[in-house]
């Protein structure tokens, strides 16, 4: 299946005039093979919140690696949802990529390809929600983008955004099988959200800003993707597809520290 290219980006712009370096973590899933599952550590660097259901001596994956085409040819991508399995108790499933190697800082930049695929021709009419969040070791959400089913439209999801575990609906939607680029600019006490078409066509649409300190930004240890089961057991068959995740935390570069030191020395000499 070819998916119109979509990228989700959390961007933290550096202070004006400040040179920055960055530590980063990337997940492109190329080191994994089609059919690998997230449960039990089957995908390096990732954990799954619950085990895969089993029946007739076979395990049915809730999160797995499959090939997808975001517009640049087929490649490995993470798949999370109910296309292949439903939990017997209809519980939510979360997969989390490890970011603990990053150096803590008060700005963060994340990019990733993402889409929601849902076959409108199948008999599964139930629809669930999905979300992407930067999370701390305690499970708290520092910044979140949520996708919730649109009432009266079986092919779209409402976009919600927020920080510190609180989100609000933006009035914008994404469509099944389509691709978009999302942006979050998080620094100091302001987090701004926006999005555009992934192919670069059209303009960037603002999703609003949150004037609040992101209390957990300096202690983020993971990036989590959640499938939130809103419909009844066995009534949905759709999936969030994720690819090419890059997370960066800017930090003052050595050149900036040298300039800062020179300034402090000059101030001291004036005394």
N, C-alpha and C positions, 0 to 999 in steps of 0.2 A: 504494500500500500504506500502510495506517495502522499506525504503530508506537506502542505504549504509551509515553508520554513517559518519557525517561530523561535524567538529568543527572549528570555527574561533576564533583565539586567538590574542588579542593585549597584548603583554608582555612588561613590563618595568622592567628591571633588576636593583637591587639595586647597589649602589656603592660598590666596593670591600671593605670588612672589616667593612661595616656599617650594624648594626642590624636595621631592619625596622619592623614596625607594619603596619597595613593597615585598612582603612575604606572601606566598600564594599556595593554593592547593587546587589541583585540577582533577576532574573525573571525566574521561571521554569514553569509558567502557570498552575501549579497543583491546585492553588486555584480557577481557572476558570473552566467553564464547556464547553464541546463540544457544539458549536453553539453560544457561546458568541461572540459579535462583538466589535471591537475597537472604532467605531464611538460613540460619545456621552458618553464617559467614561465607556463603557461596560466592559473594562478590566482594573482593578485597576492599577494605576501608568502610564497609557498610554493615548496618545491622537492621533487622526487621523486628517489629514490636511483637508479633505473634507467630505461631507456627503455621505451616501450610496444612490445609485439611487433607485427610486421606480417606480413600474409599476403594474397596476391591483390591487392596494391596498396592494402590498407586497414590502418589502425592500430587496434588493439584496446586500449582503456584499462584500466589497472590501478587508477587513481585518477581520479575524475571527479566532476562536479557533477550531481546528479539531485534530483528533487523527492521529499520524504518528509513524512509527517505524524506528528509526535510528540504529537498530541492537541489541538493548537491550530490545526489547518488545515495545508494543504500549504505547504511552504517549501523553499528550496534547502538542500542539505546535501552534505557531502563523503561519497563512497563509496569504500572501499578494500577490495579483495579479488578474488575469482575469479569473480564472477557474469558478467562479460563477457570476461575474458581470463585466461590462464595464461602465465607466462614459459616459453619453450621449455626453459630450463635449470632450471626450478622454483626460481628464486631468490626471496629475500624482497624485499618492497617497503616502503619507508618514505617517508612524506611528513612534512615539517617546516615548521611555521609560524615565521616570524621574530619573535623577542622581544628583539632586540638593542637596541631603543630604550628598554627598561626601565632604571630606575635600580637598580643592585645594592643588595640589602639582605638581611638574614638571616631574613626572613619572606616567604612567597609565598601568594597566593590565586588559584586557577584554577577556573573552572566551565565545563562544557560538556555538551551533550546527546549521548548515545551509545546505540547499540543494535547488536546483531549479528543479521542476518537470514539465514535458511537455510531453503530450501524443502525440507521433509522428503519431499515427493512426487516430487522429481526423482531422476534416476538417479545423481547424484554423491554417493557415500557417504563420501568422504574428508573429514576435518575438520582445520582448521588452527588456529593460535593467533594472538592479537592482543595488542597492548599499547599503553599510553599512558605517555609519559615526558617529564619535563623534562630537557633535554639541554644540555650545554655545547658550545662551539665545537669541542672535540676529539672530540665524540660520546659523552662520558661521561654516564651517567644519574644525575641527582641524586635523583629520586624516581620510582617506577614502580608501575603497576598492570598486572598481566598477566591474560590470559584464556586458559586452556588447556583443550582438550577433556576432558570427564569420561569416564573409562573406563566403558563399559557403558551410557551414556546419550547418544544422538546429538543431543539437543536442549539440552544444558547445557554450560557452561564453568566450570571451577574458577577462583576468584579468588585471585591471589597478589599480595603487596604487599612493598615494600622500598625501601631507599635505597642510594645509592652503587653501583648496578648489581647488588645482591644482593636476591633476592626469595625468599619462602617461601610455601607454600600455607596459606590461612587456614581451610579446611574449609567455606567458603561457596561457593555457585555462582550464576550467572545463567542465565536461560533464553533460548533463541532467541525473537526477536520481542518480548521483554518490555522494560520500562523500569525503571531504577533511578536513585537519586541516590547518588553516592559522595562521600566527604569525606576529605580529608587535612589535618591540622593540623600544619604544619611550622614550628618555631621553636626556636632554641637547639639543644639536644642531643636533642630528642624529636620524633618524627613519629608521629602517631596516625591510624589509618585506620578508617572506618566507612561504612555504606551503609544506604539505606532505599528503599522504593518511591517512584517518581518522582511519583506522584499524591498523596503525603502520607499515604497510608493505612499503618497498621501503625507499628511502632516503629523507631528507629534501631538497627542491629545493629553492634556493634563488631567490627572486624577485627584488633585488636591494636595495640600501639605498638612502635616501634623506638627504643631509647635509644642513639642514635648521632648524632654530628655529621654533618650533610649537607654534605660537603666541597665540593660544587659549587654550592650554592644561590646563592651570591653571584656566580657566573659563568655562570648559565643564559642561553643565547642563543636557545633554541628549544623548542617543544613538538612532540614527534614521535609519530606513530602508525605502528605496524609491523604488517604482515601476515606472519606467520611460517609458511612452507610446510612443514607436517609431513607431509602426505599426498603421494601420488605425483603426477607431472605429469598435469594434466587430470582429476583425480579429485574435485576439490572445486568447489563453486559457492556460496560464501557471502561476506558482506560486512560490514565494520564501517561504520556510518553515524554521522557526527559533525556536530553543528550547534551554533551559538551559543557559541563559545569566548570566554571572558573571562579574561584573566590580569592580576592586579594585584600590585604590590609596595608594601606600606605603607612610609612613611618619616616621620620626625618632622615634624610640622607646624610652621609658624612660631609658632603660639600656644604650643606645647610648648617650643620653643626660647626664647621670651621668658620663660616661667616658669622654665626651667632657668637662664637668664642671671640672672634676679632672685635665684634661690637662691644662685648663685655670688657675686653682689655682696654679698648679706647675710652670707655666710661671710667674705668679705674684710673687711667692715666690723667684724666681731667681733674681728678680729685687731688 
